[in-house]
């Protein structure tokens, strides 16, 4: 297997100014993720995944006649739309980014797209914002995502629950666009399959005690609890209280609850719990995963591949446009993401850049089997994960 080493390239990416000093032609890509907030344990590996694609392009020397790319990070907080909008504005107007890799959570992603990216004509590609509402935002074709909509996740997860013989559920969701969208999609699919939802209740993030919420959920008499929240916030608190009180011992988990910090915190106490997260078992993902681990991205959390793919699409679209012009990038995202063209896997960005420079076409498949449909979102597949011996294991892909 070809090994791509990025130690020196990542060091170079650490400072935009350092790149500017060493090379006359540079271009910035914004990486806006929740480095603080309810999914902060996931953000570092997501950012590193995107920076892996940037470093790969730089190492090839084939991007726009030797132009160097730099990442500029900003904190979306995941939950504070005002802070996320201000951070994105700094990236767009101050750092003059050619595109945004992010944001992450659905609410802040909507705010950034509507208030910053679209008005300024800047492409934003989210690796993890999954609310069905994002399928219909007024984006003028400037918003894309490499993670599929929760309309699909709800159906897949309901199918898995039914196959496991669980007939009755309580549902709790984080009180925002993501949580409500996934809860609604899941409930509709689960009930259509003959399941019974005994109670649906929102929970607020940031509380120190969730015993009241868990008490109400347990009183409904369901067999298991579906938690559509955040791995480092209220969803984690709900599970903690449920374990402490013995209210539930099996948890059905949405993608926002899938992360190493959950199993590190609860271990075998949540054995048998299961859930879904966007992902693949393709050769492309296996290669990406090995490449990521070889370059210091050690975690197994979700959205690492989607982040690599989002950054790669921005890079390839600029190459196809022949410049870092923002409108040109937007016009070429779908061209490089879909057929026709030479299929491009992880580790092949240099080859893709060369093909495009010669006037050829590429079909970027990437780590997650990229295929953008409808309003620029991923068709996508989902991993079914289960906690076994205190750790997540992939049981299959749908």
C-alpha positions in Angstrom: 0.0 0.0 0.0 1.3 3.4 -0.9 2.1 5.4 2.2 1.7 9.2 2.2 3.7 11.0 4.9 2.6 14.5 5.8 4.6 15.4 8.9 6.4 18.3 7.3 3.4 19.3 5.3 1.2 19.5 8.3 3.8 21.6 10.1 3.8 24.0 7.2 0.0 24.2 7.4 0.1 25.4 10.9 0.7 28.9 9.9 -0.7 30.7 6.9 1.9 33.5 7.4 4.7 31.0 7.3 3.5 29.8 3.9 3.2 33.3 2.7 6.8 34.0 3.6 8.1 31.0 1.8 6.0 31.1 -1.4 4.6 33.9 -3.4 1.4 32.1 -4.4 -0.8 30.8 -1.6 -4.5 30.0 -1.1 -6.4 29.5 2.1 -9.1 27.0 2.8 -11.2 27.6 5.9 -11.8 24.8 8.4 -14.7 25.7 10.7 -15.7 23.1 13.2 -16.8 22.9 16.8 -13.3 22.8 18.5 -15.3 23.7 21.7 -18.7 22.6 22.5 -20.8 19.3 22.4 -18.7 17.5 19.8 -15.3 18.9 20.6 -13.8 15.4 20.9 -14.6 14.8 17.2 -13.4 18.0 15.7 -9.6 17.5 15.9 -9.6 14.4 13.8 -12.1 15.9 11.4 -9.9 19.0 10.9 -6.8 16.7 10.5 -8.7 14.7 7.9 -9.3 17.8 5.8 -5.7 19.0 6.3 -4.5 15.6 5.1 -6.0 16.4 1.7 -4.5 19.9 1.7 -1.1 18.5 2.5 -1.4 15.8 -0.1 -2.1 18.5 -2.8 0.8 20.5 -1.6 3.2 17.6 -1.7 2.2 16.9 -5.3 3.2 20.4 -6.4 0.4 20.1 -9.0 -2.1 22.5 -7.6 -2.5 25.6 -9.9 1.1 25.7 -11.1 2.6 25.2 -7.7 0.3 27.4 -5.6 0.4 26.3 -2.0 -2.7 25.7 0.1 -3.0 26.6 3.8 -5.7 25.7 6.3 -7.1 28.4 8.5 -9.1 27.0 11.5 -12.0 28.6 13.2 -14.3 27.5 16.0 -18.0 27.1 15.1 -18.8 26.0 18.7 -21.4 23.7 17.1 -24.2 25.5 18.9 -23.7 29.3 19.0 -24.9 30.6 15.6 -23.7 34.2 16.4 -20.2 33.0 17.3 -20.1 30.7 14.3 -21.2 33.4 11.9 -18.6 35.8 13.2 -15.9 33.2 12.9 -16.9 32.4 9.3 -17.0 36.1 8.5 -13.4 36.4 9.6 -12.4 33.5 7.4 -14.2 34.9 4.4 -13.3 38.6 4.6 -10.1 38.5 6.7 -8.4 35.4 5.6 -9.9 35.4 2.0 -10.5 31.7 2.0 -11.3 30.1 -1.3 -13.9 27.8 0.3 -15.1 26.6 3.7 -14.7 23.0 4.9 -17.6 23.0 7.4 -19.4 23.8 9.4 -20.3 20.7 11.5 -23.6 20.9 13.4 -26.7 21.7 11.4 -27.8 24.9 13.1 -24.5 26.7 12.8 -24.1 25.3 9.3 -27.4 26.9 8.3 -26.4 30.2 9.9 -23.0 30.3 8.2 -24.4 29.3 4.8 -27.3 31.8 4.9 -25.4 34.8 6.5 -21.9 34.4 5.2 -21.1 31.9 2.6 -23.9 32.4 0.2 -24.0 36.2 0.4 -20.2 36.3 -0.3 -20.3 33.7 -3.0 -18.1 31.2 -1.1 -18.6 27.4 -1.3 -19.1 25.7 2.0 -19.0 21.9 2.2 -20.1 20.3 5.5 -18.8 16.9 6.4 -21.3 16.3 9.1 -24.4 18.6 9.1 -27.2 16.1 8.5 -30.5 18.0 9.2 -33.1 17.3 6.4 -33.9 21.0 6.5 -30.6 21.7 4.8 -31.8 20.1 1.7 -34.1 23.0 1.0 -32.1 26.1 2.2 -31.8 29.0 -0.3 -28.2 28.5 -1.1 -27.8 29.6 -4.8 -25.8 26.4 -5.3 -23.1 27.3 -2.9 -23.8 24.8 -0.1 -22.8 21.1 -0.3 -22.4 18.2 2.1 -20.5 15.0 2.1 -22.6 13.4 4.8 -26.1 12.2 3.9 -29.3 13.7 5.2 -30.9 12.4 8.4 -34.0 11.6 6.4 -32.0 8.6 5.2 -30.4 7.9 8.6 -33.8 7.7 10.3 -34.9 5.0 7.9 -31.7 3.0 8.2 -31.6 3.1 12.0 -35.3 2.2 12.2 -34.6 -0.8 10.0 -31.8 -1.9 12.3 -33.9 -1.5 15.5 -36.7 -3.6 14.0 -34.3 -6.3 12.9 -33.0 -6.5 16.5 -36.5 -7.2 17.8 -37.0 -4.0 19.7 -40.7 -3.2 19.5 -41.0 -0.2 21.9 -38.8 2.8 22.3 -38.5 6.1 24.2 -36.8 8.9 22.2 -34.8 11.9 23.5 -33.2 14.5 21.3 -31.1 17.6 21.7 -33.3 20.5 21.2 -32.1 21.9 17.9 -32.5 21.4 14.2 -30.3 18.3 14.1 -31.9 16.5 17.0 -35.5 17.3 15.9 -34.9 16.4 12.3 -33.4 13.0 13.2 -36.0 12.2 15.8 -38.8 13.0 13.4 -37.3 10.9 10.6 -36.6 8.0 12.9 -40.0 8.0 14.6 -41.9 8.1 11.3 -39.8 5.1 9.9 -40.0 3.1 13.1 -43.7 3.4 13.5 -44.2 2.7 9.8 -42.4 -0.6 10.4 -44.8 -1.5 13.3 -42.8 -0.2 16.2 -44.2 1.8 19.1 -42.7 5.1 20.4 -43.9 5.6 24.0 -42.5 9.1 24.5 -40.6 11.7 22.6 -38.8 14.4 24.7 -36.3 17.1 24.0 -33.4 17.7 26.3 -31.2 20.8 26.7 -27.5 20.7 26.5 -25.3 22.1 29.3 -27.1 20.8 32.3 -25.4 19.1 35.2 -28.2 16.7 36.1 -30.6 14.8 33.7 -32.3 12.6 36.3 -35.7 14.3 35.8 -35.6 13.8 32.0 -34.5 10.2 32.4 -37.2 9.6 35.0 -39.9 10.8 32.6 -38.5 8.7 29.8 -38.3 5.6 31.9 -41.9 6.1 33.2 -43.2 5.6 29.7 -42.3 1.9 29.9 -40.2 1.5 26.7 -37.8 -1.4 26.1 -34.9 0.8 25.1 -33.9 4.5 24.8 -33.0 6.2 21.6 -30.6 9.1 22.2 -30.2 11.7 19.4 -27.9 14.1 21.0 -24.2 15.0 21.3 -21.4 12.7 22.5 -19.8 15.4 24.7 -22.9 17.1 26.0 -26.5 16.4 26.9 -26.7 13.0 25.2 -23.8 11.8 27.3 -25.5 13.2 30.4 -28.7 11.3 29.6 -26.9 8.0 29.3 -25.0 8.7 32.5 -28.2 9.3 34.5 -29.9 6.3 32.9 -27.0 4.0 33.9 -26.8 5.5 37.4 -30.5 4.9 38.0 -30.8 1.6 36.1 -33.5 3.1 34.0 -32.2 1.7 30.7 -29.4 -0.6 29.7 -29.7 -0.5 25.9 -29.3 2.7 24.0 -30.0 3.4 20.3 -27.6 6.0 19.1 -27.7 8.6 16.4 -24.5 9.7 14.7 -23.9 12.6 17.1 -23.4 10.0 19.8 -20.8 7.9 18.0 -17.4 8.8 19.2 -14.4 7.3 21.1 -15.2 9.6 24.1 -18.5 7.7 24.7 -16.9 4.3 25.0 -13.9 5.7 26.9 -16.4 7.1 29.4 -18.8 4.2 29.8 -17.0 1.1 28.5 -18.8 -2.2 29.0 -21.7 -0.4 30.8 -23.2 0.2 27.4 -22.4 -3.1 25.8 -25.1 -4.1 23.3 -26.0 -0.4 22.6 -25.9 0.3 18.9 -26.3 3.1 16.3 -25.4 4.5 13.0 -22.9 6.9 11.5 -22.2 7.9 7.9 -19.4 5.7 6.6 -18.3 3.0 4.3 -16.5 -0.4 4.3 -15.1 0.3 0.8 -11.5 -0.1 -0.3 -11.3 3.6 -0.5 -12.2 4.1 3.1 -9.9 1.4 4.3 -7.0 3.1 2.4 -8.0 6.5 3.9 -8.1 5.0 7.4 -4.7 3.4 7.0 -3.3 6.6 5.5 -4.8 8.7 8.3 -3.4 6.5 11.1 0.0 6.4 9.4 0.0 10.2 9.7 -1.1 10.6 13.3 -4.9 10.6 13.0 -5.4 7.9 15.5 -9.1 8.1 16.4 -11.9 6.0 14.9 -14.7 8.6 15.2 -17.1 9.6 12.5 -16.6 12.2 9.7 -12.9 11.9 9.3 -13.4 10.6 5.8 -16.1 13.1 5.0 -13.8 15.9 6.0 -11.0 14.7 3.8 -13.5 14.4 0.9 -14.9 17.9 1.5 -11.5 19.5 1.4 -10.5 17.4 -1.6 -13.6 18.6 -3.6 -12.7 22.3 -3.0 -9.2 21.6 -4.2 -10.2 19.7 -7.3 -12.9 22.2 -8.2 -10.3 25.0 -8.1 -8.0 23.0 -10.3 -10.9 22.4 -12.8 -11.7 26.1 -12.8 -8.1 26.9 -13.4 -8.0 29.5 -10.6 -9.0 30.2 -7.0 -11.9 32.3 -8.1 -14.8 31.5 -5.8 -17.5 31.4 -8.4 -15.4 29.1 -10.6 -14.9 26.7 -7.7 -18.7 26.6 -7.1 -19.3 25.9 -10.8 -17.0 22.9 -10.8 -17.9 21.1 -7.5 -20.5 18.8 -9.2 -18.2 18.3 -12.2 -15.4 16.8 -10.2 -17.6 15.0 -7.7 -19.6 12.9 -10.2 -19.1 10.9 -13.4 -17.9 11.1 -16.1 -14.1 11.1 -15.5 -11.3 9.0 -14.1 -12.3 7.6 -10.6 -10.1 9.2 -7.9 -9.5 7.4 -4.6 -7.8 8.7 -1.4 -4.1 9.2 -1.9 -4.6 10.0 -5.6 -5.1 13.8 -5.4 -1.8 14.5 -7.2 -2.9 12.3 -10.1 -6.3 14.0 -10.2 -4.7 17.5 -10.2 -2.5 16.4 -13.1 -5.5 15.1 -15.1 -7.4 18.3 -14.6 -4.4 20.5 -15.5 -4.2 18.6 -18.8 -7.9 19.3 -19.5 -9.2 15.9 -18.5 -12.1 14.9 -16.2 -12.2 13.3 -12.8 -14.9 11.5 -10.9 -13.9 11.9 -7.2 -14.9 8.9 -5.2 -12.7 9.5 -2.2 -12.9 8.0 1.2 -16.7 7.8 1.4 -17.9 7.0 -2.1 -18.7 10.5 -3.0 -21.8 11.0 -5.2 -23.5 14.3 -4.9 -27.2 14.2 -5.7 -30.2 16.6 -5.7 -29.2 19.9 -4.1 -25.5 19.0 -3.8 -25.7 16.4 -1.0 -24.3 12.9 -0.5 -26.3 9.8 -1.4 -24.2 8.2 1.3 -24.1 5.0 3.2 -24.2 4.2 7.0 -22.2 2.0 9.2 -24.1 0.0 11.8 -22.0 0.0 15.0 -22.4 -1.9 18.3 -20.6 -1.5 21.6 -18.9 -4.9 22.2 -16.4 -5.3 25.1 -16.5 -1.6 25.7 -15.7 -0.4 22.2 -17.5 0.4 19.0 -17.4 -2.3 16.3 -18.8 -2.0 12.8 -21.4 -4.7 12.2 -22.1 -3.8 8.6 -22.8 -1.0 6.1 -26.1 0.0 4.5 
